Amino acid sequence: MDDLTYARSQMAMSLAFHIVFAAIGMAMPLLMVLAEWRFRRTGDRDYLALAHAWAKGTAVLFAVGAVSGTVLSFELGLLFPGFMRRAGAIIGMPFSLEGFAFFAEGIFLGLYLYGWERVRPRLHLAAGWIVAVSGLASAGFVLIANAWMNAPRGFRLDGAQLVDVDPLEAMRTPFAAHEIAHMALAAYMATAFAAAALHAVALRRAPSSTLHRKALGLALWVAIPCSLAQPLVGHWAGHQVAQHQPIKLAALEQHLQTRAWAPIRLGPIEIPGALSVLAFNRPSAIVRGLEDFPRDQWPPSLVHPAFQLMVAIGMLLALVAAWALWLRLRRRAWADSRRLLLALIVCAPLGFVAIEAGWVVTEVGRQPWVIYGVLRTAAGVTPMTGLWAPFVTFTLVYLGLAAAVIAILKRQLRSTVAP
């Protein structure tokens, strides 16, 4: 591999590792504070035990997310200084705001973890809500920076330089709203399904456990609306991509020729007109094909299977969510359906797989641009050679960190799923 490939691979590996913890960091605080809220409302100590258990998991995963996120910020400057030199004045604003949100999350998480017996109940619950909101805000500001890279605005080009920079106008990029909504729903959905699966395992061992029944209920009431809303947000995202990145839309389906009734393919299944509907809300709408664009601007073919995988998992999780909702409308207890419990266990990792696939679609689908239509990735990479060395080093570091996290979480999970 050349140095550009090593630089991109290191960023990809770091982001793939970090995004799991970032997603959990957005969603776990919501679950823990909902459990405490139920305890404050009902006095049921099962909810108190659940809030404590989920808070411990939040603390571990927050710490790992903080470390891996910090590494990413350094890598961005070290591996792609050409990008930072041109875009720093623009993305500095959302990254600074992300820093404030991150500090608020860390401060109030500490207050939440150590303030159970030291502050008044209402203040403690408020601290939990601040952790949940600031976690979402932290991710939102990072997503605004990424959205600007996909649909840049708020500057004027003077040769290769970005001048007359307006950071506030840049933050109003048309990609921001749907990226934030899509990622937030994905994070809540993936984390809630994983939590539901954890307690489903416990319920198959101890069906009468009241704690795990209540935990399953809270997790599913987060997972269900997010899973059912995600296809609608995905359609909105597809419409925005069609408007601003038509070549990415064509790459998602390896759509070569411009045509009406453009299909979406899911494995051997072809849905005529589905890509036209995704892009323009009409099955007869004409979708431009890859052959309309210069070959050196085609995104890598990897985006096609990644898109198919993301859509397939999203549809599957929406079906499981609809099934769970149907059972509840029929007044059947979720914990008593062994088939639903088994389905939840099978689905446990799928939300995170979909998140990884979605970020492949977003990031690889933008290539060969680091700032879409403005700066190619190759022009932003560092001139330093020998990038294989940091790539190998950081790969080993992340593998070791992953092993440590798994060992810590296994110890916590044993006590959580115990009958």
MARMI-490625 format. One line per 5 residues: for each residue x, y, z negated of C-alpha. Coordinates in Angstrom, 3 decimals, always signed. Layout:
BEGIN
X:Y:Z ~ ...
END
This chain:
BEGIN
+0.000:+0.000:+0.000 ~ +1.118:+3.583:+0.596 ~ +1.224:+6.242:-2.136 ~ -2.162:+7.690:-1.159 ~ -3.743:+4.273:-1.639
-2.017:+3.811:-4.996 ~ -3.224:+7.253:-6.142 ~ -6.778:+6.549:-5.064 ~ -6.665:+3.066:-6.591 ~ -5.460:+4.417:-9.931
-8.269:+6.992:-10.026 ~ -10.766:+4.315:-8.999 ~ -9.603:+1.908:-11.696 ~ -9.643:+4.616:-14.366 ~ -13.097:+5.799:-13.351
-14.472:+2.256:-13.149 ~ -13.256:+1.643:-16.709 ~ -14.399:+4.982:-18.103 ~ -17.831:+5.108:-16.531 ~ -19.091:+2.136:-18.543
-18.216:+3.881:-21.807 ~ -19.514:+7.205:-20.528 ~ -22.866:+5.591:-19.715 ~ -23.082:+3.911:-23.118 ~ -22.032:+7.175:-24.754
-25.022:+8.863:-23.134 ~ -27.567:+6.212:-24.087 ~ -26.554:+4.604:-27.386 ~ -27.051:+7.816:-29.409 ~ -30.636:+7.927:-28.179
-31.259:+4.360:-29.354 ~ -29.669:+4.935:-32.765 ~ -31.584:+8.165:-33.392 ~ -34.872:+6.579:-32.287 ~ -34.259:+3.807:-34.826
-33.615:+6.345:-37.585 ~ -36.667:+8.372:-36.524 ~ -38.809:+5.259:-36.876 ~ -37.315:+4.628:-40.318 ~ -38.093:+8.180:-41.427
-41.659:+7.838:-40.136 ~ -42.432:+4.355:-41.493 ~ -39.982:+3.706:-44.327 ~ -39.280:+0.306:-42.713 ~ -35.715:-0.629:-43.670
-35.324:-2.839:-40.608 ~ -35.111:+0.366:-38.611 ~ -32.533:+1.732:-41.047 ~ -30.386:-1.379:-40.622 ~ -30.789:-1.073:-36.874
-29.749:+2.592:-36.871 ~ -26.615:+1.698:-38.862 ~ -25.727:-1.168:-36.503 ~ -26.231:+0.892:-33.363 ~ -24.309:+3.834:-34.879
-21.268:+1.604:-35.478 ~ -21.309:+0.475:-31.854 ~ -21.698:+4.084:-30.723 ~ -18.633:+5.127:-32.722 ~ -16.381:+2.442:-31.218
-17.498:+3.059:-27.659 ~ -17.358:+6.842:-28.066 ~ -13.718:+6.598:-29.137 ~ -12.771:+4.476:-26.123 ~ -14.709:+6.760:-23.795
-12.911:+9.793:-25.195 ~ -9.491:+8.234:-24.608 ~ -10.236:+7.014:-21.086 ~ -11.881:+10.320:-20.150 ~ -8.839:+12.264:-21.307
-6.598:+10.044:-19.191 ~ -8.804:+10.729:-16.167 ~ -8.462:+14.484:-16.562 ~ -4.667:+14.197:-16.626 ~ -4.661:+11.854:-13.640
-6.720:+14.285:-11.604 ~ -4.079:+16.984:-12.017 ~ -1.063:+14.704:-11.672 ~ -2.214:+12.578:-8.734 ~ -4.143:+15.213:-6.779
-2.502:+18.595:-7.440 ~ -3.470:+19.825:-3.976 ~ -7.104:+19.410:-4.885 ~ -6.695:+21.139:-8.257 ~ -4.760:+24.026:-6.696
-7.644:+24.783:-4.354 ~ -10.637:+23.781:-6.489 ~ -9.454:+24.506:-10.030 ~ -11.103:+27.934:-10.176 ~ -14.444:+26.333:-9.327
-14.530:+23.043:-11.225 ~ -12.860:+24.681:-14.231 ~ -16.239:+26.104:-15.265 ~ -18.207:+22.827:-15.539 ~ -15.207:+21.033:-17.044
-14.869:+23.753:-19.714 ~ -18.559:+23.467:-20.540 ~ -18.150:+19.697:-20.689 ~ -15.417:+20.242:-23.258 ~ -17.765:+22.228:-25.491
-20.458:+19.550:-25.180 ~ -17.904:+16.844:-25.945 ~ -16.680:+18.673:-29.064 ~ -20.266:+19.085:-30.261 ~ -20.904:+15.383:-29.699
-17.792:+14.391:-31.637 ~ -18.436:+16.774:-34.540 ~ -22.061:+15.783:-35.019 ~ -21.313:+12.083:-34.525 ~ -18.891:+12.352:-37.462
-21.566:+14.109:-39.483 ~ -24.064:+11.415:-38.527 ~ -21.769:+8.507:-39.403 ~ -20.623:+9.858:-42.764 ~ -23.648:+11.909:-43.775
-26.220:+9.225:-44.566 ~ -26.136:+9.890:-48.298 ~ -24.582:+13.364:-48.153 ~ -27.065:+15.519:-46.224 ~ -30.818:+15.843:-46.276
-32.723:+13.340:-44.094 ~ -33.988:+15.989:-41.692 ~ -30.490:+17.385:-41.173 ~ -29.098:+13.906:-40.650 ~ -31.751:+13.110:-38.059
-31.122:+16.475:-36.383 ~ -27.413:+15.639:-36.177 ~ -28.319:+12.427:-34.365 ~ -30.470:+14.294:-31.856 ~ -27.618:+16.740:-31.231
-25.289:+13.802:-30.528 ~ -27.802:+12.406:-28.018 ~ -28.377:+15.749:-26.284 ~ -24.707:+16.756:-26.201 ~ -23.758:+13.344:-24.772
-26.199:+13.916:-21.936 ~ -24.958:+17.496:-21.462 ~ -21.323:+16.339:-21.400 ~ -22.062:+13.887:-18.607 ~ -24.195:+16.474:-16.819
-21.372:+19.014:-16.550 ~ -18.976:+16.382:-15.170 ~ -21.630:+15.383:-12.650 ~ -22.012:+19.012:-11.569 ~ -18.299:+19.059:-10.702
-18.690:+15.838:-8.747 ~ -21.829:+17.169:-7.051 ~ -19.889:+20.224:-5.899 ~ -17.267:+17.953:-4.329 ~ -20.085:+16.319:-2.347
-21.898:+19.536:-1.361 ~ -19.489:+22.450:-1.913 ~ -20.603:+26.086:-2.105 ~ -19.709:+29.273:-3.985 ~ -16.573:+30.268:-2.020
-15.277:+31.436:+1.350 ~ -12.596:+29.619:+3.330 ~ -9.528:+31.635:+4.282 ~ -7.493:+29.144:+6.255 ~ -6.928:+26.281:+3.793
-7.593:+28.444:+0.738 ~ -10.862:+28.897:-1.176 ~ -11.366:+32.622:-1.824 ~ -14.168:+34.857:-3.161 ~ -14.961:+32.129:-5.659
-18.294:+32.289:-7.508 ~ -18.273:+29.471:-10.131 ~ -21.929:+29.964:-11.070 ~ -23.033:+29.718:-7.454 ~ -20.842:+26.609:-7.092
-22.652:+24.988:-10.033 ~ -25.935:+25.410:-8.168 ~ -24.848:+22.847:-5.610 ~ -27.873:+20.995:-4.175 ~ -26.414:+17.638:-5.216
-26.377:+18.472:-8.942 ~ -30.006:+17.815:-9.882 ~ -30.367:+14.383:-8.333 ~ -26.897:+13.203:-9.415 ~ -27.623:+14.108:-13.037
-31.082:+12.514:-12.985 ~ -29.866:+9.380:-11.180 ~ -26.894:+8.837:-13.496 ~ -28.814:+9.615:-16.683 ~ -31.559:+7.128:-15.824
-28.949:+4.541:-14.825 ~ -27.100:+4.983:-18.131 ~ -30.244:+4.708:-20.255 ~ -31.507:+1.769:-18.207 ~ -28.250:-0.191:-18.260
-27.598:+0.381:-21.969 ~ -31.188:-0.337:-23.008 ~ -31.280:-3.568:-20.997 ~ -27.972:-4.644:-22.529 ~ -29.274:-3.894:-26.036
-32.512:-5.727:-25.288 ~ -30.525:-8.722:-24.064 ~ -28.423:-8.772:-27.234 ~ -31.532:-8.948:-29.419 ~ -33.198:-11.389:-27.015
-30.329:-13.790:-27.726 ~ -30.994:-13.410:-31.451 ~ -34.744:-13.894:-30.997 ~ -34.275:-17.148:-29.109 ~ -32.359:-18.367:-32.165
-34.632:-16.817:-34.791 ~ -38.041:-15.941:-33.265 ~ -39.433:-14.672:-36.559 ~ -36.732:-12.037:-37.173 ~ -38.525:-8.728:-37.704
-35.361:-6.684:-37.191 ~ -34.683:-8.133:-33.745 ~ -38.343:-7.833:-32.739 ~ -38.261:-4.127:-33.542 ~ -34.899:-3.671:-31.831
-36.208:-5.371:-28.700 ~ -39.230:-3.081:-28.717 ~ -37.189:+0.123:-29.010 ~ -34.763:-0.961:-26.293 ~ -37.526:-1.899:-23.864
-39.456:+1.319:-24.436 ~ -36.318:+3.123:-23.239 ~ -35.613:+0.688:-20.390 ~ -39.118:+0.519:-18.910 ~ -39.723:+4.178:-17.951
-36.130:+4.622:-16.758 ~ -36.279:+1.510:-14.566 ~ -39.622:+2.446:-13.029 ~ -38.565:+6.060:-12.399 ~ -35.180:+5.179:-10.895
-36.467:+4.142:-7.428 ~ -38.201:+7.526:-7.107 ~ -35.018:+9.371:-8.046 ~ -33.076:+7.127:-5.659 ~ -35.417:+8.179:-2.849
-34.804:+11.833:-3.753 ~ -31.042:+11.193:-3.708 ~ -31.286:+9.537:-0.290 ~ -33.142:+12.562:+1.052 ~ -30.386:+14.890:-0.186
-27.655:+12.690:+1.298 ~ -29.467:+12.721:+4.648 ~ -29.509:+16.522:+4.610 ~ -25.949:+17.188:+3.458 ~ -23.933:+14.012:+4.216
-25.557:+12.325:+7.232 ~ -22.443:+10.286:+7.956 ~ -22.599:+8.784:+4.451 ~ -26.233:+7.850:+5.001 ~ -25.292:+6.045:+8.213
-22.422:+4.273:+6.450 ~ -24.724:+3.016:+3.687 ~ -26.443:+0.745:+6.200 ~ -23.661:+0.520:+8.775 ~ -26.167:+2.280:+11.021
-24.271:+2.639:+14.291 ~ -26.730:+4.034:+16.817 ~ -29.017:+7.036:+16.409 ~ -32.593:+5.755:+16.407 ~ -36.046:+6.014:+14.951
-37.446:+3.357:+12.614 ~ -33.970:+2.880:+11.127 ~ -34.014:-0.186:+8.843 ~ -32.580:-1.004:+5.440 ~ -31.139:-4.498:+5.099
-30.990:-6.400:+1.838 ~ -28.984:-9.501:+2.673 ~ -30.947:-11.390:+5.318 ~ -34.043:-9.218:+4.806 ~ -34.534:-6.240:+7.129
-37.132:-3.586:+6.322 ~ -37.884:-1.613:+9.522 ~ -38.180:+2.136:+9.045 ~ -37.030:+2.030:+5.415 ~ -33.862:+4.076:+6.046
-35.928:+6.643:+7.961 ~ -38.333:+6.859:+5.013 ~ -35.446:+7.162:+2.550 ~ -33.968:+10.022:+4.552 ~ -36.964:+11.921:+5.908
-40.126:+10.401:+4.374 ~ -41.311:+9.128:+7.777 ~ -40.671:+5.642:+9.202 ~ -40.521:+7.101:+12.716 ~ -37.894:+9.723:+11.805
-34.647:+9.636:+13.762 ~ -31.541:+8.799:+11.708 ~ -28.150:+9.649:+13.168 ~ -25.785:+6.721:+13.610 ~ -22.067:+6.454:+12.916
-21.340:+6.689:+16.634 ~ -22.412:+10.362:+16.509 ~ -19.407:+11.182:+14.316 ~ -15.625:+11.055:+14.893 ~ -14.230:+7.663:+13.939
-11.635:+9.204:+11.603 ~ -14.476:+10.583:+9.460 ~ -16.265:+7.266:+8.937 ~ -16.371:+6.207:+5.270 ~ -14.893:+2.766:+4.490
-17.226:-0.173:+5.136 ~ -17.170:-0.971:+1.391 ~ -20.034:+1.492:+0.850 ~ -22.470:-0.789:+2.692 ~ -22.321:-3.826:+0.341
-22.067:-1.486:-2.658 ~ -25.282:+0.258:-1.610 ~ -27.055:-3.045:-1.038 ~ -25.953:-4.333:-4.432 ~ -27.086:-1.145:-6.205
-30.511:-1.183:-4.528 ~ -31.041:-4.906:-5.128 ~ -30.219:-4.622:-8.837 ~ -32.386:-1.520:-9.191 ~ -35.340:-3.341:-7.650
-34.781:-6.393:-9.859 ~ -34.606:-4.362:-13.072 ~ -37.710:-2.400:-12.052 ~ -39.565:-5.707:-11.563 ~ -38.476:-6.972:-14.988
-39.552:-3.651:-16.518 ~ -42.937:-3.871:-14.771 ~ -43.325:-7.444:-16.053 ~ -42.594:-6.321:-19.613 ~ -45.072:-3.453:-19.306
-47.725:-5.834:-17.934 ~ -47.230:-8.142:-20.922 ~ -47.638:-5.236:-23.310 ~ -50.805:-4.043:-21.550 ~ -52.159:-7.561:-22.045
-51.275:-7.174:-25.741 ~ -48.705:-9.971:-25.641 ~ -45.649:-9.594:-27.873 ~ -42.399:-9.349:-25.938 ~ -40.559:-11.445:-28.510
-42.986:-14.332:-27.986 ~ -42.297:-14.637:-24.243 ~ -39.287:-16.912:-23.935 ~ -39.252:-16.385:-20.178 ~ -38.980:-12.633:-20.613
-36.232:-13.088:-23.198 ~ -34.319:-15.300:-20.773 ~ -34.777:-12.759:-17.962 ~ -33.430:-9.997:-20.208 ~ -30.373:-12.073:-21.087
-29.680:-12.704:-17.396 ~ -30.069:-8.983:-16.654 ~ -27.727:-7.877:-19.465 ~ -24.720:-6.859:-17.317 ~ -26.606:-5.931:-14.152
-27.268:-2.309:-15.035 ~ -23.551:-1.664:-15.437 ~ -22.802:-3.519:-12.201 ~ -25.290:-1.202:-10.477 ~ -23.575:+1.844:-12.007
-20.204:+0.699:-10.684 ~ -21.713:+0.037:-7.261 ~ -23.405:+3.435:-7.277 ~ -20.149:+5.207:-7.949 ~ -18.512:+3.320:-5.094
-21.312:+4.665:-2.884 ~ -20.786:+8.210:-4.194 ~ -16.996:+8.360:-4.187 ~ -15.959:+6.023:-1.371 ~ -18.881:+7.242:+0.720
-17.403:+10.780:+0.621 ~ -14.094:+9.650:+2.112 ~ -11.976:+10.772:+3.878 ~ -12.878:+14.012:+2.053 ~ -12.116:+14.935:-1.545
-14.110:+18.172:-0.989 ~ -16.673:+17.226:+1.608 ~ -15.972:+18.935:+4.925 ~ -13.299:+21.166:+3.355 ~ -10.300:+19.188:+2.080
-9.248:+15.671:+3.018 ~ -8.108:+13.341:+0.249 ~ -4.729:+12.853:+1.946 ~ -4.121:+16.621:+1.824 ~ -4.784:+16.786:-1.915
-2.546:+13.935:-3.089 ~ +0.760:+14.527:-4.878 ~ +3.956:+14.456:-2.766 ~ +5.619:+12.375:-5.501 ~ +6.583:+8.865:-4.404
+6.672:+5.591:-6.319 ~ +3.044:+5.784:-7.420 ~ +2.916:+2.003:-7.711 ~ +4.633:+2.313:-11.107 ~ +1.924:+4.389:-12.893
-0.726:+2.298:-11.164 ~ +0.682:-0.937:-12.615 ~ +1.326:+0.674:-16.015 ~ -2.172:+2.083:-16.406 ~ -3.723:-1.146:-15.185
-1.965:-3.026:-17.990 ~ -2.957:-0.340:-20.518 ~ -6.612:-0.571:-19.518 ~ -6.558:-4.366:-19.654 ~ -5.140:-4.201:-23.181
-7.673:-1.582:-24.216 ~ -10.502:-3.665:-22.782 ~ -9.315:-6.726:-24.719 ~ -9.193:-4.707:-27.958 ~ -12.699:-3.321:-27.422
-14.092:-6.777:-26.686 ~ -12.498:-8.184:-29.847 ~ -13.914:-5.374:-32.015 ~ -17.384:-5.586:-30.496 ~ -17.478:-9.391:-30.818
-16.916:-9.048:-34.548 ~ -19.748:-6.511:-34.810 ~ -22.071:-8.503:-32.568 ~ -21.739:-11.645:-34.653 ~ -23.282:-9.837:-37.607
-25.898:-8.127:-35.435 ~ -27.282:-11.245:-33.750 ~ -27.046:-13.458:-36.804 ~ -30.476:-14.936:-37.698
END
